[in-house]
Amino acid sequence: MKREVFLAIAALVLAGAAHAAEVMEFPASKGKVIFPHKKHQEMLRDCTKCHEKGPGKIADLGQKWAHKTCRGCHQELGRGPTACTGCHHKD
């Protein structure tokens, strides 16, 4: 019985990770940041590039983390925005 419950919970967790949000919006002082999560999942295929401990929320997500991690990755890969207006959108 315990095994069945564990397997059911594991299946729900994995299904949640597989169906993560397509696009996420974050408020920011220089205009909201629109993050195409599904596009990043499909391209990177490695959740640990952003989620160090696997799928889930990012503990230190904020301006400093995003500028270092996101811009750094975009610069390293030579793809994606690196200028402020590439990520920050004013309505």
CYANA upper distance limits for C-alpha pairs under 8 A (distance plus 0.5 A):
  1 MET  CA      5 VAL  CA      6.93
  2 LYS  CA      6 PHE  CA      6.65
  3 ARG  CA      7 LEU  CA      6.60
  4 GLU  CA      8 ALA  CA      6.61
  5 VAL  CA      9 ILE  CA      6.72
  6 PHE  CA     10 ALA  CA      6.59
  7 LEU  CA     11 ALA  CA      6.56
  8 ALA  CA     12 LEU  CA      6.84
  9 ILE  CA     13 VAL  CA      6.78
 10 ALA  CA     14 LEU  CA      6.67
 11 ALA  CA     15 ALA  CA      6.49
 12 LEU  CA     16 GLY  CA      6.62
 13 VAL  CA     17 ALA  CA      6.94
 14 LEU  CA     18 ALA  CA      6.73
 15 ALA  CA     19 HIS  CA      6.76
 16 GLY  CA     20 ALA  CA      6.73
 17 ALA  CA     55 PRO  CA      6.69
 17 ALA  CA     56 GLY  CA      8.02
 20 ALA  CA     37 HIS  CA      8.21
 20 ALA  CA     38 LYS  CA      7.81
 21 ALA  CA     37 HIS  CA      6.97
 21 ALA  CA     38 LYS  CA      7.31
 22 GLU  CA     36 PRO  CA      6.63
 22 GLU  CA     37 HIS  CA      5.81
 22 GLU  CA     38 LYS  CA      5.12
 22 GLU  CA     39 LYS  CA      8.02
 23 VAL  CA     34 ILE  CA      7.46
 23 VAL  CA     35 PHE  CA      6.14
 23 VAL  CA     36 PRO  CA      4.92
 23 VAL  CA     37 HIS  CA      5.83
 23 VAL  CA     38 LYS  CA      7.31
 24 MET  CA     34 ILE  CA      6.38
 24 MET  CA     35 PHE  CA      5.57
 24 MET  CA     36 PRO  CA      6.88
 24 MET  CA     37 HIS  CA      7.09
 25 GLU  CA     32 LYS  CA      7.14
 25 GLU  CA     33 VAL  CA      6.14
 25 GLU  CA     34 ILE  CA      5.10
 25 GLU  CA     35 PHE  CA      6.62
 26 PHE  CA     32 LYS  CA      6.08
 26 PHE  CA     33 VAL  CA      5.59
 26 PHE  CA     34 ILE  CA      7.04
 26 PHE  CA     35 PHE  CA      8.38
 27 PRO  CA     31 GLY  CA      7.33
 27 PRO  CA     32 LYS  CA      5.00
 27 PRO  CA     33 VAL  CA      6.86
 28 ALA  CA     32 LYS  CA      5.49
 28 ALA  CA     33 VAL  CA      7.09
 28 ALA  CA     88 HIS  CA      8.06
 30 LYS  CA     88 HIS  CA      6.69
 30 LYS  CA     89 HIS  CA      8.23
 30 LYS  CA     90 LYS  CA      7.93
 31 GLY  CA     88 HIS  CA      5.36
 31 GLY  CA     89 HIS  CA      5.34
 31 GLY  CA     90 LYS  CA      5.05
 31 GLY  CA     91 ASP  CA      8.00
 32 LYS  CA     87 CYS  CA      8.46
 32 LYS  CA     88 HIS  CA      5.89
 32 LYS  CA     89 HIS  CA      5.80
 32 LYS  CA     90 LYS  CA      6.94
 33 VAL  CA     87 CYS  CA      5.86
 33 VAL  CA     88 HIS  CA      5.27
 33 VAL  CA     89 HIS  CA      6.67
 34 ILE  CA     87 CYS  CA      7.03
 34 ILE  CA     88 HIS  CA      7.81
 34 ILE  CA     89 HIS  CA      7.95
 35 PHE  CA     87 CYS  CA      8.26
 36 PRO  CA     40 HIS  CA      7.03
 37 HIS  CA     41 GLN  CA      6.72
 38 LYS  CA     42 GLU  CA      6.67
 39 LYS  CA     43 MET  CA      6.68
 40 HIS  CA     44 LEU  CA      6.28
 40 HIS  CA     45 ARG  CA      8.29
 41 GLN  CA     45 ARG  CA      5.84
 41 GLN  CA     46 ASP  CA      7.68
 41 GLN  CA     47 CYS  CA      7.53
 44 LEU  CA     49 LYS  CA      8.35
 47 CYS  CA     51 HIS  CA      6.05
 47 CYS  CA     52 GLU  CA      8.14
 47 CYS  CA     54 GLY  CA      6.47
 47 CYS  CA     55 PRO  CA      6.63
 48 THR  CA     52 GLU  CA      5.08
 48 THR  CA     53 LYS  CA      7.01
 48 THR  CA     54 GLY  CA      5.98
 48 THR  CA     55 PRO  CA      8.07
 50 CYS  CA     58 ILE  CA      8.06
 50 CYS  CA     69 THR  CA      7.97
 51 HIS  CA     55 PRO  CA      6.38
 51 HIS  CA     56 GLY  CA      7.34
 51 HIS  CA     57 LYS  CA      7.86
 51 HIS  CA     58 ILE  CA      6.44
 60 ASP  CA     65 TRP  CA      6.93
 61 LEU  CA     65 TRP  CA      6.14
 61 LEU  CA     66 ALA  CA      7.09
 62 GLY  CA     66 ALA  CA      6.44
 63 GLN  CA     67 HIS  CA      6.44
 64 LYS  CA     68 LYS  CA      6.70
 65 TRP  CA     69 THR  CA      6.30
 65 TRP  CA     70 CYS  CA      8.38
 66 ALA  CA     70 CYS  CA      5.62
 66 ALA  CA     71 ARG  CA      7.55
 67 HIS  CA     71 ARG  CA      5.75
 67 HIS  CA     72 GLY  CA      7.68
 68 LYS  CA     72 GLY  CA      5.93
 69 THR  CA     73 CYS  CA      6.49
 70 CYS  CA     74 HIS  CA      6.64
 71 ARG  CA     75 GLN  CA      6.52
 71 ARG  CA     81 PRO  CA      7.85
 71 ARG  CA     82 THR  CA      5.93
 72 GLY  CA     76 GLU  CA      6.53
 73 CYS  CA     77 LEU  CA      6.52
 74 HIS  CA     78 GLY  CA      6.18
 74 HIS  CA     79 ARG  CA      5.61
 74 HIS  CA     80 GLY  CA      5.63
 74 HIS  CA     81 PRO  CA      7.12
 74 HIS  CA     82 THR  CA      7.11
 75 GLN  CA     79 ARG  CA      7.27
 75 GLN  CA     80 GLY  CA      8.32
 75 GLN  CA     82 THR  CA      7.49
 81 PRO  CA     86 GLY  CA      5.34
 81 PRO  CA     87 CYS  CA      7.13
 82 THR  CA     86 GLY  CA      6.98
 82 THR  CA     87 CYS  CA      8.39
 83 ALA  CA     87 CYS  CA      7.95
 84 CYS  CA     88 HIS  CA      6.40
 85 THR  CA     89 HIS  CA      6.93
